[in-house]
Amino acid sequence: MKSIFKIGLIAFSFVILSCDGFFEDKAIDVSLENAKPRLVVEALINWEKGTIGNNQQILLSKSSNFFSSSKRIPATGASVSIENTNGDVFDFIDNNDGSYTTTQFEPILREKYTLIINFEGEEIRAIETLLPVPDIENIGQDEFEVLGEKIPVVTFTFQDISEEENFFFFEFFPDFQPEKDTDFSDDEFQDGNEIEVEFSSSFEIPNSDGEIREFKQGDVIDFALFGISEQFYNYYGIINDQADPDGGPFSLPPAQANGNCINITNPENRPLGYFRLSEVSKASYTYE
């Protein structure tokens, strides 16, 4: 039995509207205070199939205020390590640019790991499990019809692990666009089945009034399939809802996207971001 996920681009769009004197012809004086910067944790440990997985990187930064022109403020001077249930500790070296690296990490499937960060006198911790993922198989291309128009797509399949809940994260990276597309799903109705993932281009051609650049002969598309935990699946779902909040007049407001990083020293100063560990299956396809 084969099940199909139809994958599209997750677009993050923010619109800021302003007006002077909504009902009256006068200026409105708005006072905006700068919030205290919070630590942002990007601890995404990926073990690509066929590699040792010992080289890993964690990024730390500080959130900036609304009017800041800086996109990323590196957080340096932290102590960063990951510990497994056997008590093995993998220390990450501070590169003084917000990146922390190690060449000694030892990935073990289904092992539970604890991230430990000490920064500016406060201790941050997060716990996650390194989850397996099936191999990407049967890569190809097809077309599906929408309102009489045929849309080119690329596809791949993988065999779901049976008799357990599985959660997946996808990355698609056509060589004609500057950033990756992402999506996520679970196997609630596909347990133990061969699952087919189908992906069409959503990249708008610059200065084309919204025209989509569809797949063409010679395009190279990179795929990545990640095994993720249920808590990361739920976390990413909230982020997705916040990025596209137009759920209709009866939709509920999105919840706050709290990651799994906890400030042990000062719980009110909770960091942003997430600690995730995944086995990763990668593949590439040239469109014909």
WOGI-V240923 format. One record per backbone hydrogen bond with DSSP energy under -1.0 kcal/mol. NH is the residue of the N-H (numbers start at 1). CO is the residue of the C=O. E is the energy in kcal/mol with one decimal. If there is no record, write none. Layout:
NH_CO_E, NH_CO_E
//
This chain:
3_194_-1.9, 5_196_-2.6, 7_198_-3.0, 26_24_-2.0, 40_61_-3.4, 41_272_-2.6, 42_59_-2.8, 43_274_-2.1, 45_276_-3.1, 47_278_-3.0, 49_280_-2.8, 51_48_-1.8, 56_102_-2.0, 58_100_-2.7, 59_42_-2.1, 60_98_-3.0, 61_40_-1.9, 62_73_-2.5, 63_38_-2.7, 68_65_-1.6, 75_60_-2.1, 79_118_-2.4, 81_116_-2.1, 82_90_-1.8, 83_114_-2.5, 84_88_-2.0, 87_84_-1.7, 90_82_-3.1, 92_80_-2.7, 93_101_-3.6, 95_99_-2.4, 100_58_-2.6, 101_93_-1.8, 102_56_-2.0, 105_54_-1.8, 110_130_-3.9, 111_108_-1.9, 113_128_-3.3, 114_83_-2.8, 115_126_-3.1, 116_81_-2.9, 117_124_-2.9, 118_79_-2.5, 119_122_-2.8, 122_119_-1.5, 124_117_-3.8, 125_262_-2.6, 126_115_-1.6, 128_113_-2.2, 130_111_-2.4, 137_157_-3.5, 140_155_-2.4, 142_153_-2.3, 144_151_-2.1, 146_149_-3.1, 149_146_-2.1, 151_144_-3.3, 153_142_-2.7, 154_199_-2.5, 155_140_-2.5, 156_197_-1.8, 157_137_-3.1, 158_195_-1.9, 160_193_-2.7, 168_185_-3.2, 169_226_-1.8, 170_183_-3.2, 171_224_-2.2, 172_181_-2.6, 173_222_-2.4, 175_220_-2.2, 177_174_-1.5, 181_172_-3.2, 183_170_-1.6, 185_168_-2.2, 187_166_-1.5, 190_187_-1.2, 193_190_-2.6, 194_1_-1.6, 195_158_-3.2, 196_3_-4.5, 197_156_-3.1, 198_5_-2.6, 199_154_-2.8, 205_211_-3.2, 208_205_-1.3, 213_203_-3.2, 214_212_-1.0, 218_287_-3.3, 219_216_-2.1, 221_285_-3.1, 222_173_-1.5, 223_283_-3.3, 224_171_-1.8, 225_281_-2.7, 226_169_-2.9, 227_279_-1.8, 228_167_-2.2, 233_229_-2.1, 234_230_-2.4, 235_231_-2.1, 236_232_-3.0, 237_233_-1.8, 238_234_-1.8, 239_235_-1.9, 240_236_-2.5, 241_237_-2.1, 242_238_-2.3, 243_239_-1.9, 244_240_-1.5, 247_245_-2.3, 251_248_-1.3, 258_256_-1.4, 262_125_-3.2, 264_123_-2.4, 269_266_-2.0, 270_268_-1.1, 272_39_-3.0, 274_41_-1.8, 276_43_-2.6, 278_45_-2.6, 279_131_-2.1, 280_47_-2.5, 281_225_-2.5, 283_223_-1.8, 285_221_-2.3, 287_219_-3.3
//
